[in-house]
């Protein structure tokens, strides 16, 4: 569960994290863990990220959705926007009958998951790498993979990969994230 469509990402490409600074870390991590692949395959030296919505990249056993459906001002969704769009997040989760594990990117994604599940914010406190058991689902938290978090060192590739590797292992090595 991400934040919202980025100006140069999903808002322009119609695929989350495609064309923005967070995409290479997210799609690189998913590719490394077998949760994404490209057809035709990219050369080992090529960066395995999403470039355009028709670049052949596909997710395997996982799904990406956002807390907010529209590009928010200053790329920071307001609480009212998260509440307004939460019906979409709730529908996304409900559309995945075999869902077992969710990864929330940042506190906004974390809060949107709790809200979509009908839980109070006090049901689980956000913390990078935290694991929460929630009504038959497991929620993992990660700092958002934004370019800002990467540039400041708040989030490193190994930190991000660690959260996704744990979540993927719990979901069944790439199966169960959303399908």
N, C-alpha and C positions, 0 to 999 in steps of 0.2 A: 504494500500500500504506500504509494508515493504521495507527493504533495499536491501538485497541480500541473497542468500542461505548461511547459516552458515556452517563452516567446519564440526562441529559435529551435525548440524541440517539438513536442507533440502539437503545439498550436500551429506550427508551420508544416510539419510532416504527417500529422495524424497518427503517429505511433509514439507512445511514451518514451522519453529519454533518447529519441532519435534526433540527432543534430544539435544537441546541447552538451555542455561540458561534463555533465554527470554520466552521460551515455557510455563512454569508453570504459569507465570503472564498472558500471553495472553489467553491461553486456559482455565485457571481458571476463568478469567473475562468473556470470551464468554460463558462458561458453566453456570456461575452464572446468566447471563442475558438471558439464554435460546437460545443463538445463537450457541451452540454446545452441543452435548450429546454423551454418550457412550453406545454402545450396545454390550454386556450386560452392564447395568448401573453399575457404580462403587459404592462401599460402601461410606457412608457419610464421613467416616474417611479417605478415599483414596484421594490423591491429584488429582484433575480433569485435568491433563495435558496430552499432547500427548507424548507417549513413543516411539512407533514405527508406521510406516505407516499402519500396519495392526492391530492396537489395538482396533478397533471398534469405535474410535472417529469420529464423523461426524459433519460438520458444518450445521447450520440451518438458511437459509435465508441470508447467508453471504458467502464471498469468500475471500481468502487471495492471494495476488499476490505481487511480488517484483519489485522494480525499475530496478534491474540488474538480469540477468539470471544465471550468473556464479559466483563462489566464487572469490571475488576480493582480491588482495594482502592486507594483514593486515586487512582484513574484512572492508575495507573502499573504497567504489566505487569511482573511479575518475570521474570527469565530462564527460570525453570522453566515459567512459563505460555506464554512464546513458544515454547519447545521443544515443549511438550505440544500446542500448537495448530498447530505448523508443518505438520503433515500437511494441514490445511485450506488453508493458504496454498499449499502445493505443488499441491494439487488445483485450486485456483482458477487458478493459472498454467497448469497442464496443460489446463484446460478452454478455453483460448484459443489455438487452433492458429495463429492469424495474429498473435499477439502479437509486437511488435517493440520496444516502448518501455515502460518501467515508471518511474513517479515514486514515490520513497520519501519519505514524510513523517516526518522525524526519524530519529534513529539506530536506534530500535526497528524502524521499518518497513524501514530499510536492512538491518539485520542479519537480519530475517526473510526478506527477498528472497534474500540470499546463502545463508542456510540452506536455503530452499526449492529453490534451484538446486544444492544440494550443494557449495557453495563455502565456503572458510574465511573468517573475518572479515578476514584479511589480503589477500584477493583484491581488495578495494576499500575505501579509507578514506572514511568519510562526510565530506562538506563541502558546505555550502549552495551550490547551483549546479554542483556537480561532475557530470561525465559519465563513466560507466564502460562499457566494452565487456565484456560477460560472455557467453561461450558463445552467440553469435549474437543476444543481446539487448542493448539499451542501457538502462542504469539512470541516471536523473537523481535527484539528491538535493535536497530542500528542507527547511528547517526546518519543523516541524509547524505547521499553521495554527491552533493553539490560541489561545484568547482571551488566555491568559497571554503567549505569544510576540508577539501583536499589541499588547497593552497595554504591554509593556516596550520595544517598538521593535526587538526582535530580528528580527522579520519584518514587513516592510511589504508592502502590496498590490503595489507595483511589483516588489519582489524576488520575490514569489510568482508573479506573472504572467509574469515573465521566464523562470523555470524551465519553467512549463507551456507558454509560447509556443515555446520551443526544443524541448521534447519533442514537442509537437503537430506542429511543422514537420517534425521528423525522422520522426515516425510517418506523415506524409502528410496534413497539414492536417485532423486529426480522424479519420482512418481508420487503423486499425491498432493503436490503444491496446489493444483487446481483442476486436475483431470483425473 
